[in-house]
């Protein structure tokens, strides 16, 4: 539906073809993230949606505000992704120490019980840093309000519907690891509650309708 809407919305834009190349690349990467059977393939999709987000937010790159918003989103997401990558490395090495060299979700689930609870806590905290970056949670939420500089269909596809739920999806997909780390689950809940109240209260004071929607998205 967003693609159909975009045909009319971007009709007179000189970058019409470029816009649809980026939009379809984003959809491809999002599907890769969701359907991959191992955490490394998920990470490839994860990085791909981050790249497409940068390209689409800064689509009208002649505008300084749009170009800066694209760079800001890219940099903040890299901070989160560094945590996610460290979590993957630690998970791989920890399972490898038990003689199981795998990153497949099904095999991780089967062998998760072999891991030390302290190690699982560190792994899940690192993974949560990645989720906080993608899903715009405190303190990595700062990129999302600026991301509204992109064309409106981009805001509706990426920053209201798909990319911001990737962090939630990743935590749900690896729920068996998080269930083994009650301390991490408490931190996830705490950050979630703080973000919900904090972002909603900022949203109350906004005048720009897209900014209100952005803070509503962070809050939700």
The 8 nearest C-alpha neighbors of each residue, nearest first, counted from 0:
[[1, 3, 2, 4, 5, 156, 152, 6],
 [0, 2, 4, 3, 5, 152, 156, 155],
 [1, 3, 5, 0, 4, 6, 152, 22],
 [4, 2, 0, 1, 5, 6, 7, 8],
 [3, 5, 1, 2, 6, 7, 0, 8],
 [6, 4, 8, 2, 7, 3, 9, 1],
 [7, 5, 3, 4, 8, 9, 10, 2],
 [8, 6, 10, 5, 9, 4, 3, 11],
 [7, 9, 5, 10, 6, 4, 11, 152],
 [10, 8, 12, 5, 7, 11, 6, 15],
 [9, 11, 7, 8, 12, 6, 15, 5],
 [12, 10, 9, 13, 15, 8, 7, 14],
 [11, 13, 9, 14, 15, 10, 8, 18],
 [14, 12, 15, 11, 16, 10, 9, 17],
 [13, 15, 17, 12, 16, 18, 9, 58],
 [14, 16, 18, 12, 17, 13, 9, 19],
 [17, 15, 19, 18, 14, 20, 13, 21],
 [16, 18, 20, 14, 19, 15, 21, 22],
 [19, 17, 15, 21, 16, 20, 14, 22],
 [18, 20, 22, 16, 21, 17, 23, 15],
 [19, 21, 17, 23, 18, 22, 24, 16],
 [22, 20, 24, 18, 19, 23, 25, 51],
 [23, 21, 19, 25, 24, 20, 18, 26],
 [22, 24, 26, 25, 20, 21, 19, 27],
 [23, 25, 27, 21, 22, 26, 20, 28],
 [24, 26, 22, 28, 23, 51, 27, 48],
 [25, 27, 23, 29, 24, 28, 30, 22],
 [28, 26, 24, 30, 25, 29, 23, 31],
 [27, 29, 44, 31, 25, 47, 30, 26],
 [28, 30, 32, 26, 31, 27, 44, 25],
 [31, 29, 33, 27, 32, 28, 34, 26],
 [30, 32, 28, 44, 34, 29, 33, 35],
 [33, 31, 44, 41, 29, 30, 35, 34],
 [32, 34, 30, 31, 35, 29, 41, 44],
 [33, 35, 31, 32, 30, 36, 41, 29],
 [36, 34, 40, 41, 37, 31, 32, 33],
 [37, 35, 103, 104, 34, 38, 40, 41],
 [38, 36, 103, 104, 102, 39, 35, 40],
 [37, 39, 41, 40, 102, 42, 103, 104],
 [40, 38, 42, 41, 37, 43, 102, 87],
 [41, 39, 43, 42, 35, 38, 37, 44],
 [40, 42, 32, 38, 44, 39, 43, 35],
 [41, 43, 45, 39, 40, 44, 46, 38],
 [44, 42, 40, 46, 45, 41, 47, 39],
 [45, 43, 32, 28, 47, 31, 41, 42],
 [44, 46, 42, 43, 47, 48, 32, 41],
 [47, 45, 49, 43, 44, 48, 42, 50],
 [48, 46, 44, 50, 49, 28, 45, 43],
 [47, 49, 51, 50, 45, 25, 46, 28],
 [50, 48, 46, 52, 47, 51, 53, 45],
 [49, 51, 47, 53, 52, 48, 46, 54],
 [52, 50, 54, 48, 53, 25, 49, 55],
 [51, 53, 49, 55, 50, 54, 56, 48],
 [52, 54, 69, 50, 51, 56, 55, 73],
 [55, 53, 51, 57, 52, 56, 58, 50],
 [54, 56, 58, 52, 57, 53, 51, 149],
 [57, 55, 149, 69, 53, 58, 146, 54],
 [56, 58, 66, 69, 65, 60, 55, 54],
 [59, 57, 55, 60, 56, 54, 149, 65],
 [60, 58, 57, 61, 62, 65, 149, 66],
 [59, 61, 66, 57, 62, 58, 65, 63],
 [62, 60, 59, 63, 66, 65, 58, 57],
 [63, 61, 60, 65, 64, 59, 66, 57],
 [62, 64, 66, 65, 67, 61, 60, 68],
 [63, 65, 67, 62, 66, 68, 148, 145],
 [66, 64, 57, 68, 148, 62, 67, 63],
 [65, 67, 57, 60, 63, 69, 68, 64],
 [66, 68, 70, 64, 69, 65, 63, 71],
 [67, 69, 71, 65, 145, 70, 66, 146],
 [70, 68, 57, 53, 56, 66, 72, 67],
 [71, 69, 73, 67, 68, 72, 74, 66],
 [70, 72, 68, 74, 73, 69, 142, 67],
 [73, 71, 142, 69, 75, 70, 74, 76],
 [72, 74, 70, 76, 71, 53, 75, 77],
 [73, 75, 77, 71, 76, 72, 70, 78],
 [76, 74, 78, 72, 77, 73, 71, 139],
 [75, 77, 79, 132, 73, 78, 74, 72],
 [78, 76, 80, 74, 79, 75, 81, 73],
 [79, 77, 75, 81, 76, 80, 74, 82],
 [80, 78, 129, 132, 76, 128, 82, 77],
 [79, 81, 83, 77, 129, 82, 78, 76],
 [80, 82, 84, 78, 83, 79, 77, 85],
 [83, 81, 125, 85, 80, 79, 128, 129],
 [82, 84, 126, 129, 80, 86, 81, 85],
 [85, 83, 87, 81, 86, 82, 80, 88],
 [84, 86, 88, 82, 87, 83, 89, 81],
 [87, 85, 122, 125, 83, 89, 84, 126],
 [88, 86, 84, 90, 85, 89, 91, 83],
 [89, 87, 85, 91, 90, 86, 92, 84],
 [88, 90, 86, 92, 91, 87, 93, 85],
 [89, 91, 87, 93, 88, 92, 86, 94],
 [92, 90, 88, 94, 89, 93, 95, 87],
 [91, 93, 95, 89, 94, 90, 96, 88],
 [94, 92, 90, 96, 95, 91, 89, 97],
 [93, 95, 97, 99, 96, 91, 92, 90],
 [96, 94, 100, 99, 92, 98, 97, 93],
 [95, 97, 93, 94, 98, 92, 99, 100],
 [96, 98, 95, 94, 99, 93, 113, 114],
 [97, 99, 95, 96, 100, 94, 93, 101],
 [100, 98, 95, 94, 97, 101, 96, 110],
 [101, 99, 95, 94, 98, 91, 102, 92],
 [102, 100, 103, 99, 91, 106, 107, 94],
 [101, 103, 37, 38, 104, 107, 91, 39],
 [104, 102, 37, 106, 105, 101, 36, 107],
 [103, 105, 107, 37, 106, 108, 36, 102],
 [106, 104, 108, 107, 103, 109, 36, 37],
 [107, 105, 109, 108, 103, 104, 110, 101],
 [108, 106, 104, 110, 109, 105, 111, 103],
 [107, 109, 105, 111, 106, 110, 104, 175],
 [110, 108, 106, 107, 111, 105, 112, 104],
 [109, 111, 107, 112, 108, 113, 106, 114],
 [110, 112, 108, 113, 107, 114, 109, 176],
 [111, 113, 110, 114, 109, 115, 108, 179],
 [114, 112, 111, 110, 115, 97, 94, 109],
 [115, 113, 112, 111, 116, 119, 118, 93],
 [114, 116, 118, 117, 119, 113, 112, 93],
 [117, 115, 119, 118, 120, 114, 180, 179],
 [118, 116, 120, 119, 115, 121, 180, 114],
 [119, 117, 121, 115, 120, 116, 122, 114],
 [118, 120, 116, 122, 117, 121, 123, 115],
 [119, 121, 180, 117, 123, 118, 122, 183],
 [122, 120, 124, 118, 119, 123, 125, 117],
 [123, 121, 86, 119, 125, 124, 120, 118],
 [122, 124, 126, 120, 125, 121, 127, 119],
 [125, 123, 127, 121, 126, 122, 183, 120],
 [126, 124, 82, 86, 128, 122, 127, 123],
 [127, 125, 83, 123, 129, 86, 128, 124],
 [126, 128, 130, 124, 129, 125, 131, 123],
 [129, 127, 131, 125, 79, 82, 126, 130],
 [130, 128, 79, 83, 80, 127, 132, 126],
 [129, 131, 166, 127, 133, 132, 128, 134],
 [132, 130, 136, 128, 134, 129, 135, 133],
 [133, 131, 79, 139, 129, 76, 135, 130],
 [134, 132, 130, 135, 131, 166, 163, 76],
 [133, 135, 163, 131, 166, 132, 136, 130],
 [136, 140, 134, 132, 139, 131, 133, 217],
 [135, 137, 131, 140, 139, 134, 194, 138],
 [138, 136, 139, 140, 194, 190, 135, 131],
 [137, 139, 140, 136, 141, 131, 135, 132],
 [140, 138, 137, 132, 135, 136, 141, 131],
 [139, 135, 141, 136, 137, 142, 138, 143],
 [142, 140, 139, 143, 144, 135, 138, 145],
 [143, 141, 72, 145, 140, 71, 144, 146],
 [142, 144, 146, 145, 141, 140, 213, 135],
 [145, 143, 213, 146, 210, 142, 147, 214],
 [146, 144, 68, 147, 143, 142, 148, 141],
 [147, 145, 143, 148, 144, 68, 56, 149],
 [146, 148, 149, 145, 154, 144, 209, 210],
 [149, 147, 65, 146, 145, 56, 150, 68],
 [148, 150, 56, 147, 57, 55, 153, 146],
 [149, 151, 153, 152, 148, 154, 56, 58],
 [150, 152, 154, 153, 155, 149, 147, 148],
 [153, 151, 155, 154, 150, 156, 5, 1],
 [154, 152, 156, 151, 155, 150, 157, 149],
 [153, 155, 158, 151, 152, 157, 156, 147],
 [154, 156, 152, 159, 153, 157, 158, 151],
 [157, 155, 153, 160, 154, 152, 159, 158],
 [158, 156, 162, 161, 154, 153, 159, 160],
 [157, 159, 154, 163, 155, 160, 156, 162],
 [158, 160, 155, 157, 216, 156, 154, 161],
 [161, 159, 156, 157, 158, 155, 162, 163],
 [160, 162, 157, 164, 163, 156, 159, 165],
 [163, 161, 157, 165, 164, 158, 160, 133],
 [164, 162, 134, 165, 161, 133, 158, 166],
 [163, 165, 167, 162, 166, 161, 134, 168],
 [166, 164, 168, 162, 167, 163, 169, 133],
 [167, 165, 130, 169, 134, 168, 164, 133],
 [168, 166, 164, 170, 165, 169, 171, 130],
 [169, 167, 165, 171, 166, 170, 172, 164],
 [168, 170, 172, 166, 171, 167, 165, 173],
 [171, 169, 173, 167, 172, 168, 174, 166],
 [170, 172, 174, 168, 169, 173, 167, 175],
 [173, 171, 169, 170, 174, 168, 175, 104],
 [174, 172, 170, 171, 175, 176, 169, 177],
 [173, 175, 171, 177, 176, 172, 170, 178],
 [176, 174, 178, 173, 177, 179, 108, 111],
 [177, 175, 179, 174, 178, 173, 119, 180],
 [176, 178, 174, 180, 179, 175, 123, 184],
 [177, 179, 175, 176, 180, 174, 181, 184],
 [178, 180, 177, 176, 181, 175, 116, 119],
 [179, 181, 120, 177, 183, 182, 178, 119],
 [182, 180, 184, 183, 185, 179, 178, 177],
 [183, 181, 185, 184, 180, 186, 120, 187],
 [182, 184, 186, 185, 181, 180, 124, 120],
 [185, 183, 181, 187, 186, 182, 188, 177],
 [184, 186, 188, 182, 183, 187, 189, 181],
 [185, 187, 189, 183, 188, 184, 190, 182],
 [188, 186, 184, 190, 185, 189, 191, 183],
 [189, 187, 191, 185, 186, 190, 192, 184],
 [188, 190, 186, 192, 191, 187, 185, 193],
 [191, 189, 193, 187, 192, 188, 194, 186],
 [190, 192, 188, 194, 189, 193, 187, 195],
 [191, 193, 195, 189, 194, 190, 188, 196],
 [194, 192, 190, 196, 195, 191, 197, 189],
 [195, 193, 197, 191, 192, 196, 198, 137],
 [194, 196, 218, 192, 193, 198, 197, 199],
 [197, 195, 199, 193, 194, 198, 200, 192],
 [196, 198, 194, 200, 199, 195, 193, 201],
 [199, 197, 218, 201, 214, 200, 195, 194],
 [200, 198, 202, 196, 201, 218, 197, 215],
 [199, 201, 203, 197, 202, 198, 196, 204],
 [202, 200, 198, 203, 199, 204, 197, 214],
 [201, 203, 199, 211, 214, 200, 205, 204],
 [204, 202, 200, 201, 205, 199, 211, 206],
 [203, 205, 202, 201, 206, 200, 211, 199],
 [206, 204, 202, 203, 211, 207, 210, 201],
 [205, 207, 208, 204, 211, 210, 203, 202],
 [206, 208, 210, 209, 205, 211, 212, 204],
 [207, 209, 211, 210, 206, 212, 205, 213],
 [210, 208, 212, 211, 207, 213, 147, 144],
 [209, 211, 213, 207, 212, 208, 144, 214],
 [212, 210, 202, 208, 214, 209, 213, 205],
 [211, 213, 215, 209, 210, 214, 216, 208],
 [214, 212, 210, 216, 144, 215, 211, 209],
 [215, 213, 217, 202, 198, 216, 211, 212],
 [214, 216, 212, 218, 213, 217, 199, 219],
 [215, 217, 213, 219, 214, 218, 159, 212],
 [218, 216, 214, 215, 219, 135, 198, 213],
 [217, 219, 195, 215, 198, 216, 199, 194],
 [218, 216, 217, 215, 195, 214, 199, 194]]
